[in-house]
Amino acid sequence: MLTRRQTLSLSLAVLGLLFSACDLPMPDKDSTKSSDSTEKPSKNLEPIVINGAGATFPAAIYLRWFAAYNQIDSQVQVNYQPVGSAAGVKQFINNTVDFGGSDTGLSEKEFSQVAKGAIAIPVTAGCIVLGYNLPNVKVLKLSRQVYTDIFLGKITKWNDPAIAKINPEQKLPNLQIALIHRSDGSGTTEIFTRHLSAISSEWQSKVGSGKTVQWLAGIGTKGNEGITAQIIQTPGAIGYIEFAYAKLNKISGALLENHSGKYIESSLEATAKAIATIELDQNLIGFTPDPKEINAYPIASYSWILIYKQYEDAQKAQALKKVLLWALTDGQKFSEELGYVQLSSQVVAKAQAALANLSK
């Protein structure tokens, strides 16, 4: 297992791959202080700096969007810190950012805590992969019972009979399973544990679901990038990560048994089938923890950008609205190459209507 320093170094390397995939330079350590910058964009206009923080799940596409939009309007600079959904929601509620990022939107209680009023905008969608590091095992099937038992700590070896039975064509090693999970408050964790609670009464009673849970086994690390780094460097590792991190870092993902009993590869097509089963409520929040569509990938979700209904700075409010309207339309074209699912026209229309509630 990696030391904390090694994990940090590898996590930065993983983020570097995300920036590279987004055609972006890595930011320096002071990039989040850009609101104090004296540099001005073209036309000698003062820059409009918009700061956000939150989910790591959508980080790859957010970085691409905000860099691309700056090429369209150099006056607008959007900074995003992928610190995890729990931290992002907390900063949003405390009014220390201009927008938040959350893989679970906001709960009714959290909506009520936002003094300026809150709007949750679904902006992208993706799936959660069980990434693993078994160099000689290119295809790995995991049944619902098996992957639940792995995360319960009941299955601890890769050649366990329960895994071997559903992978007869694979030579599974007599290797300890190195289970990796999130240590920080995470929307990705809530999506994953909500799914496990939906398919396993034992998981529901012993662990439950949430942005943070009391894990019964494994080692914790921060962020999708942290788990990704641990998987890359640890033979025998398995952990849950957003599909973009697996795709961009070439990590193998297990074929998971879905509600219909089919083993489904993590793909954009299968994820889109799962996303299509989600019904959004009046706040545009919704989940399907165990989609019933026959070819749907079993663990998928929208991810939301959280904005205020009222902003003191009208110029910033209008700039943020324009950025999000662009992300909901032209920005969707970046989805597939980065590992995300484009929003349907129906969801885009609902999101655009919600944006109209932002102060003018």
C-alpha positions in Angstrom: 0.0 0.0 0.0 1.2 3.5 -0.8 2.4 6.0 1.8 0.4 9.3 2.1 3.2 11.2 0.3 3.3 8.7 -2.6 -0.5 8.8 -2.9 -0.4 12.6 -3.0 2.2 12.5 -5.7 0.3 10.0 -7.8 -3.0 11.9 -7.2 -1.4 14.9 -8.7 -0.2 12.8 -11.6 -3.7 11.6 -12.2 -5.0 15.1 -12.2 -2.2 15.9 -14.6 -3.6 13.3 -17.0 -7.1 14.9 -16.6 -5.6 18.4 -17.4 -3.7 16.9 -20.4 -6.8 15.2 -21.7 -8.6 18.6 -21.4 -5.8 20.3 -23.3 -5.0 22.4 -20.2 -1.8 23.3 -18.4 -1.6 22.2 -14.8 -2.6 25.2 -12.5 0.0 26.5 -10.1 -0.7 26.4 -6.4 -2.0 29.9 -6.3 -4.5 29.5 -9.2 -7.5 29.6 -6.9 -6.4 33.1 -5.8 -6.9 34.5 -9.3 -9.7 36.8 -8.1 -6.8 39.1 -6.8 -5.0 39.0 -10.1 -4.1 42.3 -11.8 -3.9 40.7 -15.2 -6.6 41.8 -17.6 -8.1 40.0 -20.6 -8.3 41.3 -24.1 -10.1 44.6 -24.8 -8.7 46.0 -21.5 -11.8 44.8 -19.5 -11.6 43.7 -15.9 -11.9 39.9 -15.7 -15.0 38.4 -14.3 -13.7 35.7 -11.9 -16.1 32.9 -10.9 -15.0 30.4 -8.3 -16.5 27.0 -7.6 -15.7 23.9 -5.7 -17.1 20.4 -5.2 -17.4 17.0 -6.8 -14.4 15.2 -8.3 -16.7 13.0 -10.4 -17.2 15.7 -13.2 -13.8 17.4 -12.8 -12.5 16.3 -16.3 -15.5 17.8 -18.2 -15.6 20.9 -16.0 -12.0 21.7 -16.6 -12.5 21.3 -20.4 -15.7 23.5 -20.3 -14.2 26.4 -18.4 -11.0 26.5 -20.4 -13.0 26.3 -23.7 -15.4 29.0 -22.6 -12.5 31.3 -21.7 -11.4 31.0 -25.4 -14.9 32.2 -26.4 -15.0 35.1 -23.8 -11.6 35.8 -22.4 -13.1 38.2 -19.9 -14.7 35.3 -18.0 -12.4 33.1 -15.9 -14.0 30.1 -14.1 -11.9 28.3 -11.4 -13.0 25.0 -10.1 -11.5 23.1 -7.1 -12.4 19.3 -7.1 -12.5 18.9 -3.4 -15.4 16.4 -3.1 -19.1 16.9 -3.0 -19.4 17.2 0.8 -16.8 20.0 0.9 -18.4 21.7 -2.2 -21.9 21.6 -0.7 -20.5 23.0 2.6 -18.7 25.8 0.9 -21.8 26.6 -1.2 -24.1 26.7 1.8 -21.6 28.9 3.7 -21.5 31.3 0.7 -17.7 31.0 0.2 -17.9 30.1 -3.5 -19.9 31.3 -6.4 -21.1 27.8 -7.3 -20.8 24.3 -5.9 -20.5 20.9 -7.5 -22.3 17.9 -6.2 -23.0 14.3 -7.5 -26.1 14.2 -5.3 -27.5 17.7 -5.8 -28.9 19.1 -2.6 -31.3 17.5 0.0 -34.4 19.3 1.1 -32.6 20.2 4.3 -29.6 21.6 2.4 -31.8 23.6 0.1 -33.4 25.2 3.2 -30.0 26.2 4.5 -29.0 28.4 1.6 -29.9 31.9 2.6 -29.9 33.3 -1.0 -31.9 30.4 -2.4 -30.4 27.6 -4.4 -30.9 26.1 -7.8 -29.5 22.6 -8.7 -28.7 22.3 -12.4 -28.0 18.8 -13.8 -25.1 19.4 -16.2 -23.5 16.0 -17.0 -23.9 12.3 -16.3 -21.7 9.3 -15.9 -21.2 6.0 -14.2 -19.1 4.5 -11.4 -16.6 1.8 -12.3 -15.1 -0.8 -10.1 -11.6 -0.4 -11.3 -9.1 -3.1 -10.5 -5.4 -3.9 -10.9 -4.9 -7.5 -12.0 -2.4 -7.4 -14.9 -3.2 -10.8 -16.4 -7.0 -10.6 -16.0 -8.4 -8.5 -18.8 -12.0 -9.4 -18.3 -13.5 -9.7 -14.8 -17.1 -10.4 -14.0 -18.5 -9.5 -10.6 -22.0 -10.5 -9.5 -24.0 -8.2 -7.2 -23.4 -10.6 -4.3 -19.7 -10.8 -5.0 -18.9 -7.1 -5.2 -21.1 -6.4 -2.2 -19.2 -9.0 -0.2 -15.9 -7.6 -1.3 -16.8 -4.2 0.1 -18.2 -5.8 3.2 -14.8 -7.4 3.7 -16.2 -10.9 3.4 -14.3 -11.8 0.3 -10.6 -11.1 0.7 -8.8 -13.1 -2.0 -9.0 -12.8 -5.7 -9.1 -16.6 -6.2 -12.1 -16.9 -3.8 -14.5 -19.6 -5.1 -17.3 -17.1 -5.5 -15.2 -15.0 -7.9 -13.7 -18.0 -9.7 -17.2 -19.6 -10.3 -18.3 -16.6 -12.5 -14.9 -16.3 -14.2 -14.0 -19.8 -15.2 -12.0 -18.7 -18.2 -9.7 -16.5 -16.0 -6.7 -17.6 -14.0 -7.3 -15.6 -10.8 -4.2 -15.1 -8.6 -3.9 -16.2 -5.0 -3.6 -12.5 -4.1 -5.1 -10.4 -1.3 -7.7 -8.0 -2.4 -6.6 -4.4 -1.6 -9.9 -2.6 -1.1 -9.8 1.2 -1.6 -12.5 3.6 -0.7 -13.0 7.3 -0.2 -11.9 8.9 3.1 -13.5 12.3 2.3 -17.2 13.3 2.0 -18.1 12.2 -1.5 -21.1 12.2 -3.8 -19.4 9.3 -5.6 -19.5 7.4 -2.4 -23.2 8.3 -1.8 -24.1 7.1 -5.4 -22.2 3.8 -4.8 -23.4 3.1 -1.3 -27.0 4.0 -2.3 -26.7 1.3 -5.0 -25.3 -1.3 -2.6 -28.1 -0.5 -0.1 -30.6 -1.0 -2.9 -29.3 -4.5 -3.8 -28.2 -5.8 -0.4 -30.2 -5.8 2.8 -27.1 -6.8 4.6 -25.2 -3.7 3.3 -28.2 -1.5 4.2 -28.3 -2.7 7.8 -24.6 -2.8 8.4 -23.3 0.2 6.5 -26.1 2.2 4.7 -25.5 5.0 2.3 -24.2 8.6 2.4 -21.4 10.9 1.4 -19.5 9.3 4.3 -20.1 5.9 5.8 -18.4 3.6 8.4 -16.6 1.2 6.1 -16.1 -2.3 7.4 -13.0 -3.0 5.3 -10.4 -1.3 3.1 -8.2 1.7 3.1 -9.4 5.3 2.6 -8.0 8.0 0.4 -9.3 11.4 -0.9 -10.9 12.0 -4.2 -11.5 10.0 -7.3 -7.9 10.9 -8.2 -6.7 9.4 -4.9 -8.5 6.0 -5.5 -7.3 6.0 -9.1 -3.7 6.5 -8.0 -3.9 3.7 -5.5 -5.4 1.3 -8.1 -2.7 2.1 -10.6 0.1 1.4 -8.1 -1.3 -1.5 -6.0 -1.4 -5.0 -7.4 -4.7 -6.6 -6.3 -6.4 -3.3 -5.8 -10.1 -2.6 -6.4 -11.9 0.7 -5.9 -14.9 2.7 -7.2 -14.1 5.6 -9.5 -16.0 7.7 -12.1 -15.7 6.3 -15.6 -13.6 9.3 -16.9 -10.8 8.4 -14.4 -10.7 4.8 -15.6 -10.9 5.8 -19.2 -8.2 8.5 -19.1 -5.9 6.4 -17.0 -6.5 3.1 -18.8 -7.8 1.2 -15.7 -9.7 -2.0 -16.2 -13.3 -2.0 -15.0 -15.2 -5.0 -13.9 -18.3 -6.2 -15.8 -21.1 -5.8 -13.2 -24.3 -7.8 -12.9 -27.3 -5.6 -13.3 -30.9 -5.9 -12.2 -31.7 -8.2 -15.1 -28.8 -10.5 -14.3 -26.6 -9.5 -17.2 -23.0 -8.6 -16.9 -22.6 -5.1 -18.3 -19.4 -3.4 -19.3 -19.0 0.2 -18.2 -19.8 2.1 -21.5 -21.4 5.3 -22.5 -24.2 3.4 -24.2 -25.0 1.3 -21.1 -24.7 4.3 -18.9 -27.1 6.3 -21.1 -29.7 3.5 -20.7 -29.4 3.8 -16.9 -29.5 7.6 -16.9 -32.7 7.5 -19.0 -34.5 5.7 -16.2 -33.9 8.6 -13.7 -36.9 10.8 -13.1 -36.1 14.3 -11.9 -38.3 16.0 -9.2 -39.3 19.7 -9.1 -35.8 20.6 -7.9 -34.3 18.6 -10.8 -32.9 16.0 -8.4 -33.4 12.3 -9.0 -31.7 8.9 -8.7 -32.2 5.3 -9.8 -30.0 3.2 -7.5 -30.7 0.0 -9.4 -32.0 0.6 -12.9 -34.3 -2.1 -14.3 -33.6 -1.5 -18.0 -32.3 -4.8 -19.3 -29.0 -3.5 -20.8 -28.4 -0.6 -18.3 -25.1 -0.3 -16.4 -26.1 -0.6 -12.7 -24.4 2.4 -11.2 -24.9 5.8 -12.9 -26.0 9.3 -11.9 -26.3 12.9 -13.0 -23.9 15.5 -11.5 -25.2 18.9 -10.5 -23.8 22.5 -10.4 -25.3 24.4 -7.6 -26.0 28.1 -8.0 -27.7 30.8 -6.0 -31.0 32.5 -6.9 -29.5 35.8 -6.0 -26.0 37.3 -6.5 -24.8 40.6 -5.2 -22.7 41.0 -8.3 -25.2 41.2 -11.3 -22.3 41.0 -13.8 -21.0 37.8 -12.3 -24.5 36.3 -12.2 -25.1 37.0 -15.9 -21.6 35.6 -16.8 -22.3 32.4 -14.8 -25.6 32.0 -16.5 -24.0 32.3 -19.9 -21.3 29.8 -19.0 -23.9 27.3 -17.8 -26.2 27.8 -20.8 -23.2 27.2 -23.1 -22.2 24.0 -21.0 -25.8 22.7 -21.4 -25.7 23.1 -25.2 -22.4 23.5 -27.1 -20.4 22.1 -24.1 -22.1 18.8 -24.3 -20.1 17.9 -27.4 -17.0 17.3 -25.1 -18.9 14.6 -23.2 -18.1 11.4 -25.1 -14.4 11.9 -25.5 -14.0 12.4 -21.8 -16.2 9.6 -20.6 -19.5 11.3 -19.8 -23.0 11.0 -21.2 -24.6 13.9 -23.1 -27.8 15.2 -21.5 -31.0 14.5 -23.3 -32.9 17.4 -25.0 -35.6 17.1 -22.3 -33.2 17.4 -19.4 -31.4 20.3 -21.1 -34.8 22.1 -21.5 -35.6 21.6 -17.8 -32.1 22.9 -16.8 -32.5 26.0 -19.0 -35.8 26.7 -17.5 -34.3 26.4 -14.0 -31.5 28.9 -15.0 -34.2 31.5 -15.7 -34.7 31.7 -12.0 -31.2 33.1 -11.5 -31.4 36.8 -10.6 -31.3 39.2 -13.5 
